Amino acid sequence: GAVVSQHPSWVICKSGTSVKIECRSLDFQATTMFWYRQFPKQSLMLMATSNEGSKATYEQGVEKDKFLINHASLTLSTLTVTSAHPEDSSFYICSADSGGAGELFFGEGSRLTVL
Amino acid sequence: AQSVSQHNHHVILSEAASLELGCNYSYGGTVNLFWYVQYPGQHLQLLLKYFSGDPLVKGIKGFEAEFIKSKFSFNLRKPSVQWSDTAEYFCAVKRQGAQKLVFGQGTRLTINP
């Protein structure tokens, strides 16, 4: 199947700093990518839908200025957590739509720990 | 709002037992249905999906699921589980034509050898 890669897989940062997470589709072009957040032992909560070349669509309750999403190319979307705080610590997962059968392919996830 | 409900939060079985994990959704229109699995420390992988046609779909690793439209359900089944099936299982629903995939809460499956 198609491969989606996230980087970094884990990151520790100090409170107040910004962290960028990359999501790449390695063997296909993804016009649409999605960013999810997963709390321990909970489900994936959709944060935003990222469309190549346009602004991301954020879900209700997700702060646009805090979670900056950029989808500059058909193979790369980035999530930047700005001015991170300990409550932003979580597992962030991206997925990409190959545009084929409607199946999404998921990245390995990025675990963010804010001290 | 569209929602997906998985009835079991944690299921514990012995090897060779039969498995059924429940999934119900609330949207009344045409939907695409998915089951994903997340093995410990790994990313989500697609087990199976339903778009149209035969409501009984077969996936990888011996899993199958049945779409019952009247019950808004898409339960996952496996006749005989293995220790390696220990994982988190997520049901997900997408409204046909929509971009968003909505996940259920997940069911943690533990198989005792």
HADDOCK unambig.tbl for C-alpha pairs under 7 A between the chains (distance, minus, plus):
assign (segid A and resid 42 and name CA) (segid B and resid 105 and name CA) 6.03 0.50 0.50
assign (segid A and resid 42 and name CA) (segid B and resid 106 and name CA) 6.86 0.50 0.50
assign (segid A and resid 43 and name CA) (segid B and resid 103 and name CA) 6.72 0.50 0.50
assign (segid A and resid 43 and name CA) (segid B and resid 104 and name CA) 6.45 0.50 0.50
assign (segid A and resid 43 and name CA) (segid B and resid 105 and name CA) 4.51 0.50 0.50
assign (segid A and resid 43 and name CA) (segid B and resid 106 and name CA) 5.65 0.50 0.50
assign (segid A and resid 44 and name CA) (segid B and resid 103 and name CA) 6.34 0.50 0.50
assign (segid A and resid 106 and name CA) (segid B and resid 43 and name CA) 6.49 0.50 0.50
assign (segid A and resid 106 and name CA) (segid B and resid 44 and name CA) 5.92 0.50 0.50
assign (segid A and resid 107 and name CA) (segid B and resid 43 and name CA) 6.16 0.50 0.50
assign (segid A and resid 108 and name CA) (segid B and resid 42 and name CA) 6.27 0.50 0.50
assign (segid A and resid 108 and name CA) (segid B and resid 43 and name CA) 4.42 0.50 0.50
assign (segid A and resid 109 and name CA) (segid B and resid 43 and name CA) 6.68 0.50 0.50
